[in-house]
Amino acid sequence: MGCFQSKVAKQFPGHEDPVLLASQTGFSVSEVEALFELFKMISSSVVDDGLISKEEFQLALFKNRKKENLFANRIFDLFDVKRKGVIDFSDFVRSLSVFHPNAPQEDKIDFSFKLYDLDNTGFIERQEVKQMLIALLCESEMKLADETIEIILDKTFLDADVNQDGKIDKCEWQNFVSKNPSLLKIMTLPYLRDITTSFPSFIFNSEVDEIAT
């Protein structure tokens, strides 16, 4: 077993024992092993180096490595925990665990906050929400008039920015999301509950949710 683990670790940098990863995430050992098969498939789609590049991540998300999308880029950046420009297996499993249906709500809220905090300032600003909203609309092939987008932004900040300082802090985001749970729909991938029995393509079905309602 030790020799096998050593061989895998050389072929897949950042690979960790499935038992350890299972103990630190919401996945079982068998689910981690199934995710490894998925990881191998994605990490070899462009360059077979045991790591997922941004191009491979884009290809897995959209079946098109040339399609640039702020949402996908942001997800990649958050999965790239070690800031190396690639995702190794341990980062893949730990980050993906946030999307598990059984993951703590607090973890999903925290991840979604980071998703919108594009500049990593610890606050979500109007322009960041606008950029992400436009990216989600593009991915969903939906078009809204500029005036409609501004109305959505106005309503969002009216409801979320309690102290009216022009930005949303983590506490305000938590309260806003608790009143608008549809915002967390993109933070759950239902198939992760049955990863060992249903082996789907790795696609985020992100949608523009009822942010204006």
QUIPEWO-V32925 format. One record per residue. N is the residue number from 0. PSI is psi as a letter, one per 20 degrees, with the letter a starting at -180 (* if undefined). OMEGA is omega in whole degrees, 0 to 359 (none if undefined). Layout:
N_PSI_OMEGA, N_PSI_OMEGA
//
This chain:
0_g_180, 1_g_179, 2_h_180, 3_g_180, 4_h_181, 5_g_180, 6_g_180, 7_g_182, 8_h_179, 9_g_182, 10_h_182, 11_n_180, 12_p_179, 13_j_179, 14_p_178, 15_r_180, 16_p_179, 17_h_180, 18_g_179, 19_g_181, 20_h_179, 21_h_181, 22_h_184, 23_j_181, 24_a_178, 25_j_182, 26_q_172, 27_r_180, 28_g_180, 29_h_178, 30_h_177, 31_g_179, 32_h_177, 33_h_178, 34_h_178, 35_h_177, 36_g_177, 37_g_179, 38_g_180, 39_g_181, 40_g_182, 41_g_186, 42_i_179, 43_j_186, 44_h_177, 45_g_176, 46_p_183, 47_m_184, 48_j_179, 49_j_179, 50_q_179, 51_o_177, 52_r_179, 53_h_179, 54_g_179, 55_h_178, 56_g_178, 57_g_180, 58_h_180, 59_h_181, 60_g_190, 61_j_184, 62_k_182, 63_o_185, 64_i_180, 65_i_183, 66_o_179, 67_p_179, 68_p_182, 69_h_180, 70_g_180, 71_g_179, 72_h_181, 73_g_177, 74_g_179, 75_g_181, 76_h_180, 77_h_175, 78_h_181, 79_m_187, 80_h_184, 81_j_178, 82_l_180, 83_j_181, 84_j_177, 85_r_179, 86_p_175, 87_r_188, 88_g_181, 89_g_177, 90_h_181, 91_g_182, 92_g_182, 93_g_180, 94_g_181, 95_h_182, 96_h_178, 97_h_183, 98_i_179, 99_p_180, 100_h_182, 101_j_180, 102_q_180, 103_q_180, 104_h_181, 105_h_180, 106_h_179, 107_g_179, 108_g_180, 109_g_180, 110_g_181, 111_h_176, 112_g_179, 113_h_180, 114_g_181, 115_h_179, 116_m_188, 117_h_183, 118_j_178, 119_l_181, 120_i_185, 121_j_177, 122_q_173, 123_p_181, 124_r_186, 125_g_182, 126_h_179, 127_g_177, 128_g_180, 129_g_180, 130_g_181, 131_h_179, 132_g_179, 133_h_179, 134_g_179, 135_h_177, 136_g_179, 137_g_182, 138_h_179, 139_j_181, 140_k_176, 141_q_178, 142_p_175, 143_q_177, 144_q_180, 145_h_180, 146_h_180, 147_g_178, 148_g_180, 149_h_177, 150_g_178, 151_g_180, 152_g_179, 153_g_182, 154_g_180, 155_g_183, 156_h_175, 157_h_181, 158_h_188, 159_h_185, 160_m_187, 161_g_182, 162_j_173, 163_l_177, 164_j_176, 165_j_178, 166_q_183, 167_o_177, 168_r_186, 169_h_180, 170_g_178, 171_h_179, 172_g_180, 173_g_179, 174_g_180, 175_g_181, 176_h_180, 177_h_177, 178_i_180, 179_m_185, 180_h_180, 181_h_178, 182_h_182, 183_j_180, 184_h_180, 185_i_181, 186_j_179, 187_p_175, 188_n_186, 189_h_185, 190_i_180, 191_i_177, 192_h_183, 193_l_186, 194_h_182, 195_h_182, 196_h_175, 197_p_187, 198_n_188, 199_r_171, 200_q_182, 201_n_182, 202_p_173, 203_o_175, 204_m_182, 205_q_181, 206_q_172, 207_o_186, 208_a_189, 209_l_183, 210_h_183, 211_i_184, 212_*_none
//
